[in-house]
Amino acid sequence: MTWGKATDAQLLQVLHDTHVSLGIPPFPTPKSARPLVVTKKSNQYSVRHYVDVKVCRPLSWNLVGNGASYELCGHIWYDEGKGCLEVQDHPDRNIHVRLIAGTCFRFECPICYRKTCAREASRISERFERIPKVQGSRDQSAEAPAPGLGRPIHVVVSVPEIEADMVDGQTLSCHGGKFKLKSNYSMLRRKAYKIAKKAGFKGGCCIFHPFANDKMHEDSQEEAIWDKTKEGVDLKWLKGYFDEQDRHVSFWYKRPHFHFIGYGWIEGAGELHESTGWIVKNLGVRESVYHTALYQLSHAGVKKGTQVVTWMGCMGNGVYYKL
């Protein structure tokens, strides 16, 4: 039998059999312990720049799953599969075979991004698992305490409005007599690293979110701007527009922020906000590194030439082997 394009029901069954969660987006918010330090939520921006996240922007930021798929993405080979032929060892004496769906493992693919997010979340969790744990501890999971580092926490570092435009564009710089175009985003991310370290974050992975999703309040103090017109918009009309879209499309607006999963003890977030304008929120110790990463990846920012997940501090690629 030759392969053919799978139906939605067939593809969902294959994804279920391969133990890949089908809840993206959004995943249920992972449970966590009570935050150690949390700064009060404030009206940091004067404008809410609403965007239609279903419109693909080839040269700018998009959400995962908002690109183009390949021809074989999602196809099932009905005459091939993975399984076990050792019938004598099976309780029911049957051959167990699992069908295989074609997967490109690209974050921008609307068909394969679920598997891609699940695989990347597994890699993040495995990296935490490989770190030596406290001596005498039987728990060797990613969430177990590491000597001198404690348990993994989740920290959000939000960019102030005055620097939000740095997520796009390039800057001409000169090094050693040579001119070079440098991404503004790379400089913004480097500054986010510094802010996180000043607050007490020692190292971990970083996932960037160019957009935020929140409930729309008609009495909001922020001015509402629609991305397509670059002008002010009536919130009642905007609500009607989003209601006509897919159920996963909600009130997304430009609000760049960085999610960090790693080790640290957050202190002085209020003083940092007063001096820099950046907001640092400690969302507490993680009960599951995998599910936290999976949820954050489900609506992460994707841009050509930019990594979705980066590592910094004591878990950076250059120093991780020392742990």
C-alpha positions in Angstrom: 0.0 0.0 0.0 1.4 3.4 -0.9 1.2 6.4 1.4 -1.3 9.1 1.1 -2.2 12.3 2.8 -3.6 11.5 6.2 -7.0 12.7 7.4 -7.1 14.7 10.6 -8.5 11.7 12.6 -5.6 9.5 11.4 -3.0 12.1 12.1 -4.4 12.7 15.6 -4.3 9.0 16.3 -0.7 8.8 15.2 0.3 11.7 17.4 -1.6 10.1 20.3 0.2 6.8 19.8 3.6 8.6 19.8 2.7 10.1 23.2 2.8 13.7 21.9 0.4 16.0 23.7 -2.4 17.4 21.5 -3.2 20.4 23.6 -1.1 23.1 21.9 -2.0 26.0 22.0 -2.6 26.5 24.8 -1.4 23.9 27.2 -2.8 23.9 30.7 -0.7 26.2 32.8 1.8 24.1 34.8 1.4 23.9 38.5 4.1 25.5 40.7 4.9 26.4 44.2 4.1 29.9 45.5 6.5 32.5 44.0 9.3 33.7 46.3 9.4 37.2 45.0 6.8 38.8 42.7 6.7 42.4 41.7 3.2 44.1 41.4 1.6 44.1 38.0 1.8 47.6 36.6 0.6 49.5 33.5 4.1 49.4 32.0 2.9 50.3 28.5 0.8 53.3 27.4 -0.2 51.5 24.1 -1.5 48.1 23.3 -0.5 47.2 19.8 -2.9 44.4 18.8 -1.8 42.0 16.1 -3.4 39.2 14.0 -1.0 36.3 14.8 -2.4 34.2 12.0 -0.9 36.5 9.4 2.5 35.2 8.6 5.3 37.9 8.6 8.3 36.3 6.7 10.8 38.9 7.8 9.5 39.5 11.3 8.4 37.6 14.4 5.7 35.0 14.3 4.2 32.4 16.7 5.1 28.8 16.4 3.0 26.9 13.8 2.5 30.1 11.7 4.5 29.2 8.6 4.4 26.9 5.6 4.6 23.1 5.8 6.5 20.8 3.5 4.7 18.4 1.1 5.3 15.3 3.2 4.5 16.9 6.6 1.8 14.8 8.2 1.8 12.0 5.6 1.5 8.5 6.9 3.3 5.5 5.4 0.8 2.7 5.7 3.2 0.0 4.5 5.9 0.9 7.0 6.0 1.3 10.7 7.9 0.7 14.0 7.0 -2.3 16.1 7.9 -5.6 17.7 7.6 -9.0 16.0 8.5 -11.0 19.1 5.0 -12.5 19.4 5.9 -15.1 21.9 6.8 -12.3 24.4 3.5 -10.5 24.1 0.7 -11.3 26.5 -1.9 -11.2 23.7 0.3 -12.9 21.1 -0.2 -10.1 18.6 2.3 -8.1 16.6 2.5 -4.5 17.8 3.1 -1.9 15.0 3.0 1.9 15.2 2.5 4.0 12.1 4.9 6.8 11.3 3.9 10.3 10.2 6.3 12.5 8.2 7.7 15.3 10.4 10.0 18.1 9.5 10.6 19.2 13.2 10.4 23.0 12.4 8.8 25.4 14.8 7.1 27.3 12.0 5.4 24.3 10.5 1.6 24.3 11.2 1.5 20.5 11.1 4.7 19.5 12.9 5.2 22.2 15.5 3.5 20.1 18.2 6.0 17.4 17.9 8.8 20.0 17.6 7.8 21.7 20.8 7.5 18.3 22.6 10.9 17.2 21.4 12.6 20.5 22.4 10.9 20.4 25.9 12.3 16.9 26.3 15.8 18.2 25.5 15.5 21.0 28.0 14.3 18.6 30.7 17.1 16.1 29.9 19.7 18.9 30.3 18.5 19.6 33.8 18.5 15.9 34.6 22.2 15.5 33.7 23.2 18.1 36.3 24.6 16.3 39.5 22.0 16.3 42.3 22.5 16.9 46.0 24.5 14.0 47.6 22.3 11.4 49.1 19.2 12.4 47.2 17.3 9.6 45.5 15.5 12.0 43.2 17.5 12.4 40.0 14.8 14.2 38.1 15.1 17.6 36.4 13.2 19.2 39.3 15.5 17.8 42.0 17.8 20.2 43.9 21.4 20.7 42.6 24.2 21.5 45.0 24.7 25.2 45.3 21.9 25.9 42.9 18.7 24.6 44.5 15.6 23.7 42.4 14.7 25.1 39.0 12.6 28.2 39.0 10.6 30.1 36.3 11.4 33.8 35.8 9.9 36.3 33.4 11.9 39.4 32.4 9.7 42.0 30.6 11.1 44.7 28.2 10.1 48.3 28.9 8.1 50.2 26.3 11.0 52.5 25.4 13.1 49.5 24.3 10.3 47.3 22.8 11.2 48.3 19.2 14.6 46.6 19.5 13.0 43.2 18.8 13.3 44.1 15.1 15.9 45.8 12.9 19.6 46.0 12.8 22.3 48.4 13.9 25.5 49.2 12.0 28.5 48.7 14.3 32.3 48.9 13.8 34.7 46.3 15.3 38.4 46.3 14.5 37.9 48.7 11.6 35.3 46.5 10.0 31.6 47.5 9.8 29.0 44.9 10.6 25.2 44.8 10.8 24.2 43.6 14.2 20.7 42.3 15.2 18.9 44.6 17.6 17.2 41.6 19.1 20.6 40.0 20.0 21.5 43.1 21.9 18.1 43.2 23.6 18.5 39.5 24.7 22.0 40.1 26.0 20.6 42.9 28.1 17.8 40.6 29.4 20.5 38.2 30.4 22.2 40.9 32.4 19.0 42.0 34.1 18.2 38.4 35.1 21.7 37.9 36.5 21.4 41.2 38.5 18.2 39.9 40.0 19.9 36.7 41.1 19.3 34.3 38.3 22.3 32.0 37.8 21.6 30.3 34.6 19.2 28.2 32.5 17.3 28.3 29.2 15.7 31.4 27.7 12.5 31.4 25.5 11.4 34.7 23.9 7.8 35.8 23.5 7.2 38.8 21.2 3.5 38.9 22.0 1.3 38.6 25.0 -2.2 37.3 25.3 -4.6 38.8 27.9 -8.2 39.6 28.4 -9.4 42.7 26.7 -10.9 45.3 29.0 -12.9 48.2 27.5 -12.0 50.4 30.5 -8.2 49.8 29.9 -6.0 52.8 30.4 -3.9 51.8 27.5 -4.5 53.1 24.0 -5.5 50.3 21.5 -3.8 50.3 18.1 -4.6 47.8 15.3 -1.5 46.4 13.5 -3.0 46.6 10.0 -3.9 50.3 10.1 -1.3 51.5 12.7 -4.1 53.7 14.1 -6.4 53.6 17.1 -9.3 51.1 17.0 -12.6 50.6 18.7 -12.3 47.7 21.1 -15.8 46.5 20.4 -15.0 46.1 16.7 -11.7 44.4 17.5 -13.5 41.9 19.7 -15.9 41.1 16.9 -13.0 40.6 14.5 -11.3 38.1 16.9 -14.6 36.3 17.5 -14.8 35.5 13.8 -11.3 33.9 13.8 -10.1 30.4 14.8 -10.7 29.6 18.5 -7.0 29.6 19.2 -6.7 33.3 18.0 -7.3 35.6 20.8 -6.3 39.1 21.8 -2.6 39.1 21.1 -0.6 42.3 21.3 3.0 43.3 21.1 4.6 42.9 24.5 8.2 41.4 24.3 9.3 39.4 27.3 11.7 36.6 28.1 11.0 33.4 30.0 13.9 31.8 31.9 13.8 28.3 33.3 16.8 27.6 35.5 18.5 28.2 38.9 18.7 31.2 41.1 17.4 33.2 44.0 15.5 36.3 42.9 16.0 39.5 45.0 15.8 43.2 44.4 13.3 43.0 41.5 11.6 46.2 42.7 14.9 48.2 42.8 15.8 46.9 39.3 12.4 48.1 38.0 12.9 51.6 39.4 16.5 51.9 38.0 16.1 50.2 34.6 12.4 50.0 33.8 12.6 46.2 33.3 10.2 44.0 35.3 11.4 40.7 36.8 8.9 38.3 38.1 9.7 35.1 39.9 7.0 32.5 39.2 8.4 30.1 41.7 9.9 26.6 41.8 8.8 24.2 39.1 7.0 21.0 39.7 7.7 20.0 36.1 10.5 21.5 33.9 9.2 19.6 30.9 5.6 20.9 31.1 6.7 24.4 31.9 9.0 24.4 28.8 6.3 22.8 26.7 3.8 25.5 27.5 6.2 28.3 26.9 7.3 26.8 23.6 3.6 26.5 22.5 3.4 30.2 21.9 7.1 31.2 21.5 8.5 33.7 19.0 9.9 32.3 15.7 12.0 34.4 13.3 14.3 33.2 10.5 17.9 33.0 11.7 17.1 33.2 15.4 17.1 30.4 17.9 13.9 29.7 19.7 15.7 28.3 22.8 19.1 29.7 24.1 21.1 28.9 27.2 23.0 31.3 29.5 24.8 31.6 32.7 25.9 28.5 34.5 24.0 26.3 32.0 25.4 28.1 29.0 27.0 25.9 26.2 30.5 27.0 27.2 30.3 26.3 30.9 27.7 23.6 31.3 30.2 20.8 31.4 31.7 22.2 34.6 28.6 21.6 36.7 
